[in-house]
């Protein structure tokens, strides 16, 4: 079984409609997929309303979770967007972290990990120990990503997560069909980031399922 908790569709900058994304994920052995299109204050209602509909794609083989990725939002406004997303029906909240591949506002990582209403801090770049510790304190998961360029700092994120005992998860950050990761590929991302075999199995096969068991 495979769970991917960070993917995108045509409702932001992905290439696939939700039905095709879910079908392709099913064929690759996924049993859970969260669709987390990019949102800010301008498109939140549009995206969440459509992804809530996408939850109807769930079947005996795969569970579809409607979510969002709060992206390039000013740090002080992240909490408000997260609350509004929940009220609109988003069940999974990801925040676009301070990747070195994009000019994300400084303070995004810390503001995210201080908020227990957020599930995952995606591709957090050179995350500080303070922000990583806040992730532990508020049960925010740190992402080890399969996404090109964002993944340059995976090893750093893994080391910092290990230092403070933060939870890690392997996500694909899928935008196009070939971005989806099989379980074997997800394990390779984890091992390539410097995780041990035991840590890799936990990040791929345990943590994501524990995180969504209440949904």
Secondary structure as the mmCIF struct_conf table of DSSP 4:
data_model
#
loop_
_struct_conf.conf_type_id
_struct_conf.id
_struct_conf.beg_label_comp_id
_struct_conf.beg_label_asym_id
_struct_conf.beg_label_seq_id
_struct_conf.end_label_comp_id
_struct_conf.end_label_asym_id
_struct_conf.end_label_seq_id
STRN STRN1 UNK A 2 UNK A 7
TURN_TY1_P TURN_TY1_P1 UNK A 10 UNK A 13
BEND BEND1 UNK A 15 UNK A 16
HELX_RH_AL_P HELX_RH_AL_P1 UNK A 18 UNK A 27
TURN_TY1_P TURN_TY1_P2 UNK A 28 UNK A 29
STRN STRN2 UNK A 30 UNK A 39
TURN_TY1_P TURN_TY1_P3 UNK A 41 UNK A 43
HELX_RH_AL_P HELX_RH_AL_P2 UNK A 44 UNK A 54
HELX_RH_3T_P HELX_RH_3T_P1 UNK A 55 UNK A 57
BEND BEND2 UNK A 60 UNK A 61
STRN STRN3 UNK A 63 UNK A 70
BEND BEND3 UNK A 72 UNK A 72
HELX_RH_3T_P HELX_RH_3T_P2 UNK A 75 UNK A 77
HELX_RH_AL_P HELX_RH_AL_P3 UNK A 78 UNK A 88
TURN_TY1_P TURN_TY1_P4 UNK A 89 UNK A 89
STRN STRN4 UNK A 92 UNK A 96
TURN_TY1_P TURN_TY1_P5 UNK A 100 UNK A 103
HELX_LH_PP_P HELX_LH_PP_P1 UNK A 104 UNK A 105
TURN_TY1_P TURN_TY1_P6 UNK A 106 UNK A 107
HELX_RH_AL_P HELX_RH_AL_P4 UNK A 108 UNK A 113
TURN_TY1_P TURN_TY1_P7 UNK A 114 UNK A 114
TURN_TY1_P TURN_TY1_P8 UNK A 116 UNK A 117
STRN STRN5 UNK A 120 UNK A 122
BEND BEND4 UNK A 123 UNK A 123
BEND BEND5 UNK A 125 UNK A 126
HELX_RH_AL_P HELX_RH_AL_P5 UNK A 129 UNK A 138
TURN_TY1_P TURN_TY1_P9 UNK A 139 UNK A 139
HELX_LH_PP_P HELX_LH_PP_P2 UNK A 140 UNK A 140
STRN STRN6 UNK A 141 UNK A 145
BEND BEND6 UNK A 147 UNK A 147
TURN_TY1_P TURN_TY1_P10 UNK A 148 UNK A 149
HELX_RH_3T_P HELX_RH_3T_P3 UNK A 150 UNK A 153
HELX_RH_AL_P HELX_RH_AL_P6 UNK A 154 UNK A 164
TURN_TY1_P TURN_TY1_P11 UNK A 165 UNK A 165
STRN STRN7 UNK A 168 UNK A 171
STRN STRN8 UNK A 174 UNK A 174
BEND BEND7 UNK A 175 UNK A 176
HELX_RH_3T_P HELX_RH_3T_P4 UNK A 177 UNK A 179
HELX_RH_AL_P HELX_RH_AL_P7 UNK A 183 UNK A 192
TURN_TY1_P TURN_TY1_P12 UNK A 193 UNK A 194
HELX_RH_AL_P HELX_RH_AL_P8 UNK A 197 UNK A 201
HELX_RH_PI_P HELX_RH_PI_P1 UNK A 202 UNK A 206
HELX_RH_AL_P HELX_RH_AL_P9 UNK A 207 UNK A 212
TURN_TY1_P TURN_TY1_P13 UNK A 213 UNK A 214
#
